[in-house]
Amino acid sequence: MKEKTSLNQRFKEWLKKYVEIDEKAKMYFDLMDSMSYKEPGKKFTREEMNEK
């Protein structure tokens, strides 16, 4: 398969995608940490959770 790109360019592209994945994961964990103080206030029964 010919892509007309250098190995260096392909590595830069891969590295950029790799870093973006790490940044998205950090954003997700930051969001989850920011919501860690939230509690539902009560325990729901199976029936209550399945109500539509």
mmCIF file of the N, C-alpha and C atoms, coordinates in Angstrom:
data_MODEL
# 
_entry.id   MODEL 
# 
loop_
_atom_site.group_PDB 
_atom_site.id 
_atom_site.type_symbol 
_atom_site.label_atom_id 
_atom_site.label_alt_id 
_atom_site.label_comp_id 
_atom_site.label_asym_id 
_atom_site.label_entity_id 
_atom_site.label_seq_id 
_atom_site.pdbx_PDB_ins_code 
_atom_site.Cartn_x 
_atom_site.Cartn_y 
_atom_site.Cartn_z 
_atom_site.occupancy 
_atom_site.B_iso_or_equiv 
_atom_site.pdbx_formal_charge 
_atom_site.auth_seq_id 
_atom_site.auth_comp_id 
_atom_site.auth_asym_id 
_atom_site.auth_atom_id 
_atom_site.pdbx_PDB_model_num 
ATOM 1   N N  . MET A 1 1  ? 0.852   -1.176 0.000  1.00 0.00 ? 1  MET A N  1 
ATOM 2   C CA . MET A 1 1  ? 0.000   0.000  0.000  1.00 0.00 ? 1  MET A CA 1 
ATOM 3   C C  . MET A 1 1  ? 0.894   1.234  0.000  1.00 0.00 ? 1  MET A C  1 
ATOM 4   N N  . LYS A 1 2  ? 0.713   2.092  -0.964 1.00 0.00 ? 2  LYS A N  1 
ATOM 5   C CA . LYS A 1 2  ? 1.508   3.309  -1.078 1.00 0.00 ? 2  LYS A CA 1 
ATOM 6   C C  . LYS A 1 2  ? 0.691   4.492  -0.593 1.00 0.00 ? 2  LYS A C  1 
ATOM 7   N N  . GLU A 1 3  ? 1.203   5.175  0.402  1.00 0.00 ? 3  GLU A N  1 
ATOM 8   C CA . GLU A 1 3  ? 0.503   6.334  0.953  1.00 0.00 ? 3  GLU A CA 1 
ATOM 9   C C  . GLU A 1 3  ? 1.233   7.639  0.672  1.00 0.00 ? 3  GLU A C  1 
ATOM 10  N N  . LYS A 1 4  ? 2.424   7.536  0.092  1.00 0.00 ? 4  LYS A N  1 
ATOM 11  C CA . LYS A 1 4  ? 3.226   8.705  -0.244 1.00 0.00 ? 4  LYS A CA 1 
ATOM 12  C C  . LYS A 1 4  ? 3.487   9.582  0.973  1.00 0.00 ? 4  LYS A C  1 
ATOM 13  N N  . THR A 1 5  ? 3.731   8.939  2.114  1.00 0.00 ? 5  THR A N  1 
ATOM 14  C CA . THR A 1 5  ? 4.119   9.662  3.325  1.00 0.00 ? 5  THR A CA 1 
ATOM 15  C C  . THR A 1 5  ? 5.364   8.995  3.885  1.00 0.00 ? 5  THR A C  1 
ATOM 16  N N  . SER A 1 6  ? 6.141   9.782  4.589  1.00 0.00 ? 6  SER A N  1 
ATOM 17  C CA . SER A 1 6  ? 7.364   9.243  5.174  1.00 0.00 ? 6  SER A CA 1 
ATOM 18  C C  . SER A 1 6  ? 7.044   8.514  6.473  1.00 0.00 ? 6  SER A C  1 
ATOM 19  N N  . LEU A 1 7  ? 7.959   7.696  6.879  1.00 0.00 ? 7  LEU A N  1 
ATOM 20  C CA . LEU A 1 7  ? 7.807   7.007  8.153  1.00 0.00 ? 7  LEU A CA 1 
ATOM 21  C C  . LEU A 1 7  ? 7.737   8.019  9.285  1.00 0.00 ? 7  LEU A C  1 
ATOM 22  N N  . ASN A 1 8  ? 8.511   9.071  9.191  1.00 0.00 ? 8  ASN A N  1 
ATOM 23  C CA . ASN A 1 8  ? 8.499   10.116 10.203 1.00 0.00 ? 8  ASN A CA 1 
ATOM 24  C C  . ASN A 1 8  ? 7.114   10.766 10.302 1.00 0.00 ? 8  ASN A C  1 
ATOM 25  N N  . GLN A 1 9  ? 6.501   11.047 9.158  1.00 0.00 ? 9  GLN A N  1 
ATOM 26  C CA . GLN A 1 9  ? 5.161   11.638 9.143  1.00 0.00 ? 9  GLN A CA 1 
ATOM 27  C C  . GLN A 1 9  ? 4.139   10.680 9.749  1.00 0.00 ? 9  GLN A C  1 
ATOM 28  N N  . ARG A 1 10 ? 4.215   9.405  9.393  1.00 0.00 ? 10 ARG A N  1 
ATOM 29  C CA . ARG A 1 10 ? 3.286   8.412  9.951  1.00 0.00 ? 10 ARG A CA 1 
ATOM 30  C C  . ARG A 1 10 ? 3.444   8.317  11.463 1.00 0.00 ? 10 ARG A C  1 
ATOM 31  N N  . PHE A 1 11 ? 4.693   8.379  11.941 1.00 0.00 ? 11 PHE A N  1 
ATOM 32  C CA . PHE A 1 11 ? 4.931   8.324  13.382 1.00 0.00 ? 11 PHE A CA 1 
ATOM 33  C C  . PHE A 1 11 ? 4.341   9.552  14.068 1.00 0.00 ? 11 PHE A C  1 
ATOM 34  N N  . LYS A 1 12 ? 4.503   10.724 13.477 1.00 0.00 ? 12 LYS A N  1 
ATOM 35  C CA . LYS A 1 12 ? 3.921   11.947 14.051 1.00 0.00 ? 12 LYS A CA 1 
ATOM 36  C C  . LYS A 1 12 ? 2.404   11.841 14.136 1.00 0.00 ? 12 LYS A C  1 
ATOM 37  N N  . GLU A 1 13 ? 1.785   11.292 13.093 1.00 0.00 ? 13 GLU A N  1 
ATOM 38  C CA . GLU A 1 13 ? 0.330   11.112 13.097 1.00 0.00 ? 13 GLU A CA 1 
ATOM 39  C C  . GLU A 1 13 ? -0.097  10.147 14.191 1.00 0.00 ? 13 GLU A C  1 
ATOM 40  N N  . TRP A 1 14 ? 0.638   9.045  14.316 1.00 0.00 ? 14 TRP A N  1 
ATOM 41  C CA . TRP A 1 14 ? 0.320   8.061  15.356 1.00 0.00 ? 14 TRP A CA 1 
ATOM 42  C C  . TRP A 1 14 ? 0.469   8.678  16.736 1.00 0.00 ? 14 TRP A C  1 
ATOM 43  N N  . LEU A 1 15 ? 1.557   9.429  16.935 1.00 0.00 ? 15 LEU A N  1 
ATOM 44  C CA . LEU A 1 15 ? 1.816   10.051 18.234 1.00 0.00 ? 15 LEU A CA 1 
ATOM 45  C C  . LEU A 1 15 ? 0.723   11.048 18.586 1.00 0.00 ? 15 LEU A C  1 
ATOM 46  N N  . LYS A 1 16 ? 0.269   11.810 17.610 1.00 0.00 ? 16 LYS A N  1 
ATOM 47  C CA . LYS A 1 16 ? -0.807  12.775 17.844 1.00 0.00 ? 16 LYS A CA 1 
ATOM 48  C C  . LYS A 1 16 ? -2.074  12.059 18.291 1.00 0.00 ? 16 LYS A C  1 
ATOM 49  N N  . LYS A 1 17 ? -2.444  10.975 17.609 1.00 0.00 ? 17 LYS A N  1 
ATOM 50  C CA . LYS A 1 17 ? -3.635  10.214 17.993 1.00 0.00 ? 17 LYS A CA 1 
ATOM 51  C C  . LYS A 1 17 ? -3.478  9.602  19.384 1.00 0.00 ? 17 LYS A C  1 
ATOM 52  N N  . TYR A 1 18 ? -2.279  9.110  19.678 1.00 0.00 ? 18 TYR A N  1 
ATOM 53  C CA . TYR A 1 18 ? -2.017  8.501  20.976 1.00 0.00 ? 18 TYR A CA 1 
ATOM 54  C C  . TYR A 1 18 ? -2.201  9.525  22.094 1.00 0.00 ? 18 TYR A C  1 
ATOM 55  N N  . VAL A 1 19 ? -1.698  10.724 21.901 1.00 0.00 ? 19 VAL A N  1 
ATOM 56  C CA . VAL A 1 19 ? -1.813  11.786 22.906 1.00 0.00 ? 19 VAL A CA 1 
ATOM 57  C C  . VAL A 1 19 ? -3.259  12.219 23.053 1.00 0.00 ? 19 VAL A C  1 
ATOM 58  N N  . GLU A 1 20 ? -4.004  12.301 21.944 1.00 0.00 ? 20 GLU A N  1 
ATOM 59  C CA . GLU A 1 20 ? -5.412  12.689 22.009 1.00 0.00 ? 20 GLU A CA 1 
ATOM 60  C C  . GLU A 1 20 ? -6.215  11.696 22.831 1.00 0.00 ? 20 GLU A C  1 
ATOM 61  N N  . ILE A 1 21 ? -5.939  10.411 22.688 1.00 0.00 ? 21 ILE A N  1 
ATOM 62  C CA . ILE A 1 21 ? -6.634  9.389  23.472 1.00 0.00 ? 21 ILE A CA 1 
ATOM 63  C C  . ILE A 1 21 ? -6.352  9.594  24.951 1.00 0.00 ? 21 ILE A C  1 
ATOM 64  N N  . ASP A 1 22 ? -5.096  9.874  25.289 1.00 0.00 ? 22 ASP A N  1 
ATOM 65  C CA . ASP A 1 22 ? -4.719  10.096 26.677 1.00 0.00 ? 22 ASP A CA 1 
ATOM 66  C C  . ASP A 1 22 ? -5.412  11.336 27.237 1.00 0.00 ? 22 ASP A C  1 
ATOM 67  N N  . GLU A 1 23 ? -5.519  12.396 26.435 1.00 0.00 ? 23 GLU A N  1 
ATOM 68  C CA . GLU A 1 23 ? -6.180  13.611 26.882 1.00 0.00 ? 23 GLU A CA 1 
ATOM 69  C C  . GLU A 1 23 ? -7.669  13.371 27.107 1.00 0.00 ? 23 GLU A C  1 
ATOM 70  N N  . LYS A 1 24 ? -8.297  12.602 26.224 1.00 0.00 ? 24 LYS A N  1 
ATOM 71  C CA . LYS A 1 24 ? -9.722  12.297 26.394 1.00 0.00 ? 24 LYS A CA 1 
ATOM 72  C C  . LYS A 1 24 ? -9.941  11.474 27.660 1.00 0.00 ? 24 LYS A C  1 
ATOM 73  N N  . ALA A 1 25 ? -9.049  10.531 27.926 1.00 0.00 ? 25 ALA A N  1 
ATOM 74  C CA . ALA A 1 25 ? -9.166  9.727  29.141 1.00 0.00 ? 25 ALA A CA 1 
ATOM 75  C C  . ALA A 1 25 ? -9.015  10.609 30.371 1.00 0.00 ? 25 ALA A C  1 
ATOM 76  N N  . LYS A 1 26 ? -8.076  11.539 30.345 1.00 0.00 ? 26 LYS A N  1 
ATOM 77  C CA . LYS A 1 26 ? -7.881  12.454 31.476 1.00 0.00 ? 26 LYS A CA 1 
ATOM 78  C C  . LYS A 1 26 ? -9.118  13.305 31.688 1.00 0.00 ? 26 LYS A C  1 
ATOM 79  N N  . MET A 1 27 ? -9.701  13.814 30.592 1.00 0.00 ? 27 MET A N  1 
ATOM 80  C CA . MET A 1 27 ? -10.917 14.614 30.709 1.00 0.00 ? 27 MET A CA 1 
ATOM 81  C C  . MET A 1 27 ? -12.044 13.793 31.325 1.00 0.00 ? 27 MET A C  1 
ATOM 82  N N  . TYR A 1 28 ? -12.163 12.540 30.925 1.00 0.00 ? 28 TYR A N  1 
ATOM 83  C CA . TYR A 1 28 ? -13.207 11.664 31.478 1.00 0.00 ? 28 TYR A CA 1 
ATOM 84  C C  . TYR A 1 28 ? -13.005 11.473 32.977 1.00 0.00 ? 28 TYR A C  1 
ATOM 85  N N  . PHE A 1 29 ? -11.785 11.145 33.377 1.00 0.00 ? 29 PHE A N  1 
ATOM 86  C CA . PHE A 1 29 ? -11.524 10.912 34.794 1.00 0.00 ? 29 PHE A CA 1 
ATOM 87  C C  . PHE A 1 29 ? -11.665 12.193 35.611 1.00 0.00 ? 29 PHE A C  1 
ATOM 88  N N  . ASP A 1 30 ? -11.300 13.324 35.044 1.00 0.00 ? 30 ASP A N  1 
ATOM 89  C CA . ASP A 1 30 ? -11.517 14.602 35.728 1.00 0.00 ? 30 ASP A CA 1 
ATOM 90  C C  . ASP A 1 30 ? -13.005 14.846 35.943 1.00 0.00 ? 30 ASP A C  1 
ATOM 91  N N  . LEU A 1 31 ? -13.808 14.538 34.927 1.00 0.00 ? 31 LEU A N  1 
ATOM 92  C CA . LEU A 1 31 ? -15.258 14.699 35.052 1.00 0.00 ? 31 LEU A CA 1 
ATOM 93  C C  . LEU A 1 31 ? -15.814 13.784 36.139 1.00 0.00 ? 31 LEU A C  1 
ATOM 94  N N  . MET A 1 32 ? -15.392 12.532 36.132 1.00 0.00 ? 32 MET A N  1 
ATOM 95  C CA . MET A 1 32 ? -15.870 11.592 37.144 1.00 0.00 ? 32 MET A CA 1 
ATOM 96  C C  . MET A 1 32 ? -15.453 12.034 38.549 1.00 0.00 ? 32 MET A C  1 
ATOM 97  N N  . ASP A 1 33 ? -14.238 12.539 38.687 1.00 0.00 ? 33 ASP A N  1 
ATOM 98  C CA . ASP A 1 33 ? -13.784 13.035 39.985 1.00 0.00 ? 33 ASP A CA 1 
ATOM 99  C C  . ASP A 1 33 ? -14.594 14.236 40.438 1.00 0.00 ? 33 ASP A C  1 
ATOM 100 N N  . SER A 1 34 ? -14.960 15.100 39.483 1.00 0.00 ? 34 SER A N  1 
ATOM 101 C CA . SER A 1 34 ? -15.730 16.292 39.853 1.00 0.00 ? 34 SER A CA 1 
ATOM 102 C C  . SER A 1 34 ? -17.138 15.934 40.312 1.00 0.00 ? 34 SER A C  1 
ATOM 103 N N  . MET A 1 35 ? -17.625 14.750 39.932 1.00 0.00 ? 35 MET A N  1 
ATOM 104 C CA . MET A 1 35 ? -18.969 14.336 40.328 1.00 0.00 ? 35 MET A CA 1 
ATOM 105 C C  . MET A 1 35 ? -18.947 13.331 41.476 1.00 0.00 ? 35 MET A C  1 
ATOM 106 N N  . SER A 1 36 ? -17.799 13.071 42.030 1.00 0.00 ? 36 SER A N  1 
ATOM 107 C CA . SER A 1 36 ? -17.701 12.036 43.061 1.00 0.00 ? 36 SER A CA 1 
ATOM 108 C C  . SER A 1 36 ? -18.453 12.405 44.341 1.00 0.00 ? 36 SER A C  1 
ATOM 109 N N  . TYR A 1 37 ? -18.729 13.688 44.558 1.00 0.00 ? 37 TYR A N  1 
ATOM 110 C CA . TYR A 1 37 ? -19.447 14.104 45.759 1.00 0.00 ? 37 TYR A CA 1 
ATOM 111 C C  . TYR A 1 37 ? -20.945 13.854 45.642 1.00 0.00 ? 37 TYR A C  1 
ATOM 112 N N  . LYS A 1 38 ? -21.430 13.590 44.457 1.00 0.00 ? 38 LYS A N  1 
ATOM 113 C CA . LYS A 1 38 ? -22.861 13.378 44.252 1.00 0.00 ? 38 LYS A CA 1 
ATOM 114 C C  . LYS A 1 38 ? -23.277 12.007 44.772 1.00 0.00 ? 38 LYS A C  1 
ATOM 115 N N  . GLU A 1 39 ? -24.388 11.970 45.469 1.00 0.00 ? 39 GLU A N  1 
ATOM 116 C CA . GLU A 1 39 ? -24.971 10.719 45.929 1.00 0.00 ? 39 GLU A CA 1 
ATOM 117 C C  . GLU A 1 39 ? -26.458 10.742 45.613 1.00 0.00 ? 39 GLU A C  1 
ATOM 118 N N  . PRO A 1 40 ? -27.029 9.624  45.252 1.00 0.00 ? 40 PRO A N  1 
ATOM 119 C CA . PRO A 1 40 ? -28.439 9.616  44.851 1.00 0.00 ? 40 PRO A CA 1 
ATOM 120 C C  . PRO A 1 40 ? -29.408 9.971  45.962 1.00 0.00 ? 40 PRO A C  1 
ATOM 121 N N  . GLY A 1 41 ? -29.006 9.857  47.212 1.00 0.00 ? 41 GLY A N  1 
ATOM 122 C CA . GLY A 1 41 ? -29.892 10.216 48.305 1.00 0.00 ? 41 GLY A CA 1 
ATOM 123 C C  . GLY A 1 41 ? -30.705 9.049  48.832 1.00 0.00 ? 41 GLY A C  1 
ATOM 124 N N  . LYS A 1 42 ? -30.972 8.075  47.995 1.00 0.00 ? 42 LYS A N  1 
ATOM 125 C CA . LYS A 1 42 ? -31.673 6.880  48.454 1.00 0.00 ? 42 LYS A CA 1 
ATOM 126 C C  . LYS A 1 42 ? -31.289 5.724  47.559 1.00 0.00 ? 42 LYS A C  1 
ATOM 127 N N  . LYS A 1 43 ? -31.532 4.521  48.063 1.00 0.00 ? 43 LYS A N  1 
ATOM 128 C CA . LYS A 1 43 ? -31.267 3.332  47.274 1.00 0.00 ? 43 LYS A CA 1 
ATOM 129 C C  . LYS A 1 43 ? -32.552 2.942  46.563 1.00 0.00 ? 43 LYS A C  1 
ATOM 130 N N  . PHE A 1 44 ? -32.463 2.818  45.229 1.00 0.00 ? 44 PHE A N  1 
ATOM 131 C CA . PHE A 1 44 ? -33.633 2.482  44.443 1.00 0.00 ? 44 PHE A CA 1 
ATOM 132 C C  . PHE A 1 44 ? -33.807 0.971  44.367 1.00 0.00 ? 44 PHE A C  1 
ATOM 133 N N  . THR A 1 45 ? -35.071 0.537  44.350 1.00 0.00 ? 45 THR A N  1 
ATOM 134 C CA . THR A 1 45 ? -35.353 -0.886 44.179 1.00 0.00 ? 45 THR A CA 1 
ATOM 135 C C  . THR A 1 45 ? -35.217 -1.240 42.697 1.00 0.00 ? 45 THR A C  1 
ATOM 136 N N  . ARG A 1 46 ? -35.143 -2.524 42.424 1.00 0.00 ? 46 ARG A N  1 
ATOM 137 C CA . ARG A 1 46 ? -35.056 -2.974 41.038 1.00 0.00 ? 46 ARG A CA 1 
ATOM 138 C C  . ARG A 1 46 ? -36.268 -2.493 40.245 1.00 0.00 ? 46 ARG A C  1 
ATOM 139 N N  . GLU A 1 47 ? -37.441 -2.546 40.849 1.00 0.00 ? 47 GLU A N  1 
ATOM 140 C CA . GLU A 1 47 ? -38.658 -2.113 40.176 1.00 0.00 ? 47 GLU A CA 1 
ATOM 141 C C  . GLU A 1 47 ? -38.602 -0.620 39.835 1.00 0.00 ? 47 GLU A C  1 
ATOM 142 N N  . GLU A 1 48 ? -38.102 0.190  40.777 1.00 0.00 ? 48 GLU A N  1 
ATOM 143 C CA . GLU A 1 48 ? -38.011 1.629  40.536 1.00 0.00 ? 48 GLU A CA 1 
ATOM 144 C C  . GLU A 1 48 ? -37.020 1.928  39.398 1.00 0.00 ? 48 GLU A C  1 
ATOM 145 N N  . MET A 1 49 ? -35.910 1.192  39.356 1.00 0.00 ? 49 MET A N  1 
ATOM 146 C CA . MET A 1 49 ? -34.922 1.429  38.308 1.00 0.00 ? 49 MET A CA 1 
ATOM 147 C C  . MET A 1 49 ? -35.419 0.994  36.942 1.00 0.00 ? 49 MET A C  1 
ATOM 148 N N  . ASN A 1 50 ? -36.343 0.031  36.897 1.00 0.00 ? 50 ASN A N  1 
ATOM 149 C CA . ASN A 1 50 ? -36.841 -0.488 35.625 1.00 0.00 ? 50 ASN A CA 1 
ATOM 150 C C  . ASN A 1 50 ? -38.102 0.214  35.141 1.00 0.00 ? 50 ASN A C  1 
ATOM 151 N N  . GLU A 1 51 ? -38.630 1.157  35.934 1.00 0.00 ? 51 GLU A N  1 
ATOM 152 C CA . GLU A 1 51 ? -39.835 1.887  35.502 1.00 0.00 ? 51 GLU A CA 1 
ATOM 153 C C  . GLU A 1 51 ? -39.507 2.735  34.295 1.00 0.00 ? 51 GLU A C  1 
ATOM 154 N N  . LYS A 1 52 ? -40.498 2.844  33.415 1.00 0.00 ? 52 LYS A N  1 
ATOM 155 C CA . LYS A 1 52 ? -40.307 3.671  32.217 1.00 0.00 ? 52 LYS A CA 1 
ATOM 156 C C  . LYS A 1 52 ? -41.057 4.951  32.333 1.00 0.00 ? 52 LYS A C  1 
# 
